[in-house]
Amino acid sequence: MKFTDPIYKAIHIQDTKILDLINTNAFRRLSSIKQQGNTYFLHPSAVHTRFGHSLGVYELMNKVINHLTSIGDIRISEHDKKVATVAALLHDIGHGPFSHCFQKISGEDHGEWTIKIIEEDEQIRGILNRIPNLLEDVVKVLKGEGEFQVIEEIMYSWLGIDQLDYWNRDLYYSSLQLEPVSIDNLILTLRFVDDRLVMEEEGIPYIEHLVKVKKNLYDTGFGHPFVVGKDLLLREIFRIMQEEKIPFVTSDLKVFFNKQEGERLLIDFLILNDETIYNEIKILSMNKDTEAAALAHLYLSSSSSLQWMEGKPLNAKMNREDVSILDVIIEKKNYSSYTGGIFVQKDDGLYDIMHSSNYIREIASLPLKEHIYFLEKDRITIKK
């Protein structure tokens, strides 16, 4: 079967079990979960989904395994290759509405939901159990237990396929005028040395460009204060609704949030998607003279978000009697910069890429940005 993809042009899948997994309700649901959550408020085209990303990671797993096998750096059994491709396909199946934003709202990690779905969903469990030990081994990879070190390195290291796919994918759907990273050429420079995914020196320019893409996407996209403000607004709306016992209109949300963490069933979670949340906020905004409705209006606005300023709260020039500070967010350097972990192979050993790249060394040394997010009390009063 052929899937048209903007990054890889075409993804051809002949493995019937992979196709069966793609056709499960739990996986199809990912087509209703935005990859970048609220980023679309700033970049209207950023409505790509976890479905496309998951197919992309599957495609890259095959590409990297084939490359490393062809140059003799790894030997992998048919079973382990199956484990690798299934883990790549299902690695994000536990994401909730608006991706990472929902974790803060629900208090439950998407990784834990991923394992729960794989182990408990009847369709997925039934497909994986056709091959002995496949389900158990996929779970081991996704938990990062270390038994499948080669697969885990390919998946999750700094050079891992999860990152290689989503940076190029996020760039494609952004408004940035930057060249994409040449993934196929980058893959050709990868090596597996001393149980670690590393790269040859020829690959350094690709990583420099990747770091440039990362920084620009973070600064002007999901890390931009406007988008972070939308995340915080959504979180604050749900906090107020639960604290003040404002009833959910949507029955699916009512069922989910009326249960405590750990009590929620798979069916309670899998029914939720971006539209569920958006429709609830839209209905809430129609109520009059309530704090939650005012916040909902602000959240739905295409031109307004939370107010913010750069700096630390103690140094901020603001009248504390006039504002309510909702949060202080420090830049996530692992998304915006380079924090170490890419090793370059040279004749005399392995070295961190910072030793060979002035650009990456400069980017990594930049100070972290800190933003204060607040509301003016005379505009919207937030009860604490």
C-alpha positions in Angstrom: 0.0 0.0 0.0 1.2 3.5 -0.8 0.9 6.5 1.5 1.6 9.9 0.0 3.8 11.9 2.3 5.2 15.5 1.9 8.5 14.6 3.4 9.3 11.2 1.8 7.0 11.6 -1.2 5.7 8.0 -0.9 5.8 5.5 1.9 5.3 1.9 0.5 4.1 -0.6 3.1 3.7 -4.3 2.1 3.9 -5.8 5.6 0.3 -6.9 6.3 0.7 -6.7 10.1 1.8 -3.1 9.8 -1.1 -2.3 7.6 -3.4 -4.0 10.1 -2.0 -1.8 12.9 -2.5 1.3 10.8 -6.2 0.4 10.3 -6.9 0.0 14.0 -9.2 2.6 15.6 -6.5 3.5 18.1 -4.0 4.3 15.4 -6.5 6.0 13.0 -7.3 8.3 15.9 -3.9 9.9 15.6 -5.1 11.6 12.4 -7.2 13.8 14.7 -4.3 14.8 17.0 -2.2 17.7 15.9 1.6 17.1 16.1 2.3 20.6 17.4 -0.8 21.3 19.4 -1.6 25.1 19.6 1.1 26.1 17.2 -1.5 26.5 14.4 -2.7 29.7 16.1 0.7 31.2 15.0 1.3 29.1 11.9 -2.1 28.3 10.4 -0.6 25.6 8.2 0.8 23.7 11.3 -2.1 21.2 11.4 -0.2 18.1 10.6 -0.9 15.1 12.8 0.7 12.4 14.9 -0.6 9.9 12.2 1.7 11.4 9.6 4.6 11.6 12.0 4.2 8.0 13.0 4.3 6.8 9.4 7.4 8.9 8.9 9.2 7.4 11.9 8.3 3.9 10.6 9.8 4.9 7.2 13.0 6.2 8.7 13.4 3.1 10.9 13.6 1.0 7.7 16.0 3.4 6.0 18.4 3.5 9.0 18.3 -0.3 9.6 18.9 -0.9 5.9 21.8 1.5 5.8 23.5 0.2 9.0 23.1 -3.3 7.8 24.5 -2.7 4.4 27.7 -1.2 5.7 28.1 -4.1 8.2 27.7 -2.0 11.4 24.8 -4.0 12.7 23.2 -7.5 12.3 19.6 -7.7 13.1 17.2 -10.7 13.0 13.9 -10.7 11.2 12.2 -10.7 14.6 14.1 -7.7 15.9 13.5 -5.8 12.7 9.8 -6.5 13.2 10.1 -5.2 16.8 11.8 -2.1 15.5 9.3 -1.2 12.8 6.3 -1.8 15.1 7.8 0.2 17.9 8.5 3.0 15.4 4.9 3.0 14.1 3.3 2.9 17.6 5.7 5.1 19.6 3.3 8.0 19.8 -0.1 6.2 19.9 -0.7 7.4 23.5 -0.8 11.1 22.7 -3.9 12.9 23.8 -5.6 16.0 22.3 -3.2 18.8 21.4 -0.3 16.4 22.1 1.9 17.5 25.0 -0.5 20.1 26.2 -3.0 17.5 27.3 -0.5 15.9 29.6 -0.4 19.0 31.7 -4.2 19.0 31.8 -4.8 15.4 32.5 -1.7 14.8 34.7 -1.0 11.6 32.8 2.0 10.9 30.5 1.5 10.0 26.9 4.2 7.3 27.2 2.2 5.5 29.8 -0.9 5.6 27.7 1.1 4.2 24.8 2.1 1.2 26.8 -1.5 0.8 28.1 -3.0 1.0 24.6 -0.5 -1.6 23.2 -1.1 -4.0 26.1 -4.9 -3.6 26.4 -6.4 -2.5 23.1 -8.1 -5.6 21.7 -7.3 -4.8 18.0 -3.6 -4.0 18.6 -3.0 -6.8 21.1 -4.7 -9.3 18.7 -2.4 -8.3 15.8 0.8 -8.3 17.8 0.0 -11.7 19.5 0.1 -13.4 16.1 3.9 -13.4 16.4 5.4 -14.9 19.6 6.9 -12.3 22.0 6.3 -9.4 19.6 4.0 -7.5 21.9 6.3 -7.9 25.0 9.4 -6.9 23.0 7.8 -3.8 21.5 6.9 -2.7 25.0 10.4 -3.3 26.2 11.7 -1.0 23.5 9.2 1.7 24.2 10.0 1.5 27.9 13.7 1.9 27.1 14.7 -1.2 29.2 17.9 -1.6 27.3 17.4 -5.1 26.0 17.2 -3.8 22.4 19.9 -1.3 22.6 20.4 -0.9 18.8 16.7 -0.2 18.3 16.5 2.2 21.2 19.5 4.1 19.9 18.0 4.4 16.4 14.7 5.5 18.0 15.6 7.9 20.8 19.2 9.1 20.6 19.9 12.7 19.6 20.4 11.3 16.0 17.3 9.2 16.5 14.6 8.9 13.9 11.9 10.4 16.1 13.7 13.7 16.0 14.8 13.4 12.4 11.3 13.1 11.2 9.5 15.7 13.3 11.9 18.6 12.7 11.6 18.3 9.0 7.9 17.7 9.2 7.3 20.7 11.5 9.4 22.8 9.2 7.4 21.8 6.1 4.2 22.8 7.8 5.6 26.1 9.2 5.8 29.5 7.7 9.6 29.5 7.8 11.6 29.8 4.6 14.3 27.4 5.5 15.7 24.5 3.5 14.8 21.1 4.9 17.5 18.8 6.3 18.6 16.3 3.7 17.6 13.2 5.7 18.7 10.6 3.1 22.2 12.2 2.9 22.4 12.5 6.7 21.5 8.8 7.1 24.4 7.8 4.8 26.8 9.4 7.3 25.5 7.4 10.3 27.5 4.6 11.9 27.0 2.3 14.8 30.1 2.2 17.0 30.6 1.1 20.6 26.8 0.5 21.0 26.1 4.0 20.0 24.6 5.7 16.9 27.3 8.2 15.7 28.1 10.0 12.5 31.1 10.5 10.2 32.6 14.0 9.8 30.8 14.5 6.5 27.6 14.6 8.4 28.4 17.7 10.5 26.9 20.3 8.1 23.6 18.4 8.2 23.5 18.5 12.0 24.4 22.2 11.9 21.5 22.8 9.6 19.2 20.6 11.8 20.2 22.7 14.9 19.4 25.9 13.0 16.0 24.4 12.0 15.3 23.4 15.6 16.1 26.8 17.0 14.0 28.7 14.5 11.0 26.3 14.9 11.2 26.7 18.7 11.6 30.5 18.7 9.0 31.2 16.1 6.7 28.2 16.7 5.8 26.0 19.6 8.2 27.7 21.9 7.0 31.2 21.0 5.3 33.0 23.9 2.1 33.4 21.9 1.8 29.6 21.5 2.9 28.9 25.1 0.3 31.3 26.2 -2.4 29.3 24.4 -1.1 26.2 26.2 -1.3 27.9 29.6 -4.8 29.3 28.8 -6.1 25.8 28.0 -4.6 24.4 31.2 -6.0 27.3 33.2 -9.5 26.8 31.7 -9.6 23.1 32.7 -8.2 23.9 36.2 -11.0 26.4 36.8 -13.6 24.1 35.4 -12.6 21.3 37.8 -11.9 23.6 40.8 -15.2 25.4 40.5 -17.0 22.2 39.4 -18.2 23.7 36.1 -19.9 20.7 34.3 -18.5 19.6 31.0 -21.0 19.8 28.2 -19.2 17.1 26.2 -20.1 13.7 27.6 -16.8 12.2 26.7 -14.9 14.8 28.7 -17.3 14.5 31.5 -16.6 10.7 31.8 -12.8 11.2 31.5 -12.4 14.0 34.1 -15.0 12.7 36.5 -12.5 9.8 37.2 -9.2 10.1 39.1 -5.8 9.5 37.6 -5.3 5.7 37.4 -9.0 5.0 37.2 -9.5 6.1 33.6 -10.2 3.3 31.2 -8.8 2.9 27.7 -12.1 3.7 26.1 -12.3 6.9 28.1 -9.1 8.1 26.6 -9.3 6.8 23.0 -12.6 8.7 22.4 -10.9 12.1 22.9 -9.3 14.1 20.1 -8.5 17.8 19.3 -12.1 18.5 18.1 -13.5 17.2 21.5 -11.5 19.8 23.4 -12.0 22.7 20.9 -15.8 22.2 20.8 -15.9 22.2 24.6 -14.0 25.5 24.8 -16.2 27.0 22.1 -19.4 26.1 24.0 -17.9 27.4 27.2 -17.1 30.7 25.6 -20.8 31.3 24.9 -21.6 31.5 28.7 -21.8 35.0 30.0 -20.1 36.8 32.8 -17.9 33.9 34.0 -14.1 33.8 34.3 -13.9 30.5 32.4 -15.9 32.0 29.5 -13.6 35.0 29.4 -10.6 32.8 29.3 -12.2 30.6 26.6 -12.8 33.8 24.4 -9.1 34.7 24.9 -8.0 31.2 24.0 -10.1 31.1 20.8 -8.8 34.4 19.6 -6.6 34.2 16.6 -4.8 37.5 17.5 -4.6 37.5 21.3 -3.0 35.2 23.9 -1.7 35.5 27.4 0.4 38.6 28.1 4.1 37.9 28.6 7.4 39.5 29.3 11.0 38.2 29.2 12.9 38.0 32.5 12.6 36.7 36.0 9.6 37.4 38.2 11.7 39.2 40.8 13.1 41.5 38.2 9.9 42.1 36.3 8.6 45.7 36.1 5.0 45.1 36.9 2.6 46.1 39.6 1.8 42.8 41.4 -1.6 44.2 42.6 -2.7 44.6 39.0 -1.7 41.2 37.5 -2.1 37.5 38.1 1.0 35.6 37.2 0.0 32.2 35.7 3.4 30.7 35.1 7.1 31.2 34.5 8.4 29.2 31.6 12.1 28.6 31.0 13.3 27.8 27.5 13.5 24.0 26.9 17.1 23.8 25.5 16.8 20.2 24.3 14.2 21.5 21.8 15.7 24.9 21.0 19.4 24.1 20.9 22.0 21.4 21.5 22.6 19.7 24.8 25.1 17.1 23.9 24.9 13.5 22.7 26.0 13.6 19.0 29.3 11.9 18.6 31.5 12.2 15.5 33.7 9.3 14.4 37.3 10.3 13.7 40.4 8.1 13.2 41.4 8.4 16.8 38.0 7.9 18.4 34.6 9.5 19.0 34.2 13.2 19.9 31.1 15.3 20.7 30.2 17.4 17.7 30.8 20.6 19.6 34.5 19.9 19.3 34.2 20.1 15.5 31.5 22.8 15.0 31.9 26.4 16.0 28.2 27.0 15.1 26.9 24.4 17.5 29.3 25.4 20.2 28.0 29.0 19.9 24.3 28.0 19.9 24.8 25.7 22.9 26.4 28.5 24.9 23.5 30.9 24.5 21.7 31.7 27.8 18.2 30.3 28.4 15.3 32.6 27.9 12.7 33.0 30.7 9.2 34.3 30.2 6.5 35.4 32.7 2.9 34.8 31.6 0.2 36.9 33.3 -3.3 38.4 33.1 -4.3 41.9 34.1 -6.8 41.5 37.0 -9.1 44.2 35.7 -9.4 42.3 32.4 -10.0 38.8 33.7 -9.9 38.0 37.4 -8.5 34.6 38.2 -9.6 33.0 41.5 -6.8 31.1 43.3 
